[in-house]
Amino acid sequence: MSRDEVLAELGRLYDLTARLRRECPWDQKQTQESIIQYTLEETYELADAIRNREAWGDGAVRGELGDLFFQVFFMAAVAEEQGEYDLGEVARGIHDKLVRRHPHIFGEATADTPEQVRVNWEVIKRDSEGREGIFHDIPEAFPAVLLAQKLQQRAAAVGFDWERAADVLVKIKEETAEVEQELVAGDDPGSEVGDLLFAVVNLARKLRVDPELALRGASVRFRERVEGAARAAESDGQAFAELGLDEQEEYYQQAKKELKQ
């Protein structure tokens, strides 16, 4: 599409959103607070579509992007009705913020690597935008993995970070040993397990792996393998749940091999 065509489509969606708010009983009832659960769902569905893009195709990603995009239009429409702000102000705000946070493009700063861009970004937020403290404005309501990731990124922005991913591996081994000590002593290992998980998130960050997507991918693979193992057992006349762990593991490894192929 040309730029004019894109703008026309955005205008059509803007008008449609306003009409839904006027005429649809369900849409009329919604508030920003009630709609946020759907925004989160759409975000996770987009993540799934991107992760499975090779199998599902680009159309699935485009569709999920549209669903998430509508959430922005809808929330802005609610705010506009209440006289707070409108979609244009939202667009202007993010435009100006991005210009401000890219001084290596729009100003005199330099940033030759993605990491330097991130460091500059955090410095600008803290110094130029008046955000106080290293961990300014990190919502505690973040999912735990994202919260850990954000805290580590902010600490790294002020130089408090491991130099190499290999250093984090050493920390993971230390935390694993502490969990083992808690188990031997019969104490509650919850705190030490938390430290271990935090260290693993740190390792993912140092390796430039998104820990949320990595864990979701591992979870999906685990589900597929267990389901495959159960089907294989059933085809042999066995009930997977009634098998011993060793037999279950054999079917699991069989399913893992077949899925990999």
Buried (B, 14 or more C-beta within 10 A) or exposed (E): EEEEEEEEEBEEBBEEBBEBBEEEEEBEEBEBEEBEEBBEEBEEBBBBBBBBEEEBEEEBBEBBBEBBBBBBBBBBBBBBEEEEEBBEEBEEEEEEEEEBBBBBEEEEBEBEEEEEBBBBBBBBBBEEEEBEEBEEEBEEEEEEBBBBBBBBBBBBBEEEBBEEBEEBBEBBEEBBEBBEEBEEEEEEBEEBBBBBBBBBBBBBBBEEEBBBBBBBBEEEEEEEBBEBBBEBBEEEEBEBEEBEEEBBEBBBEBBBEEEEE
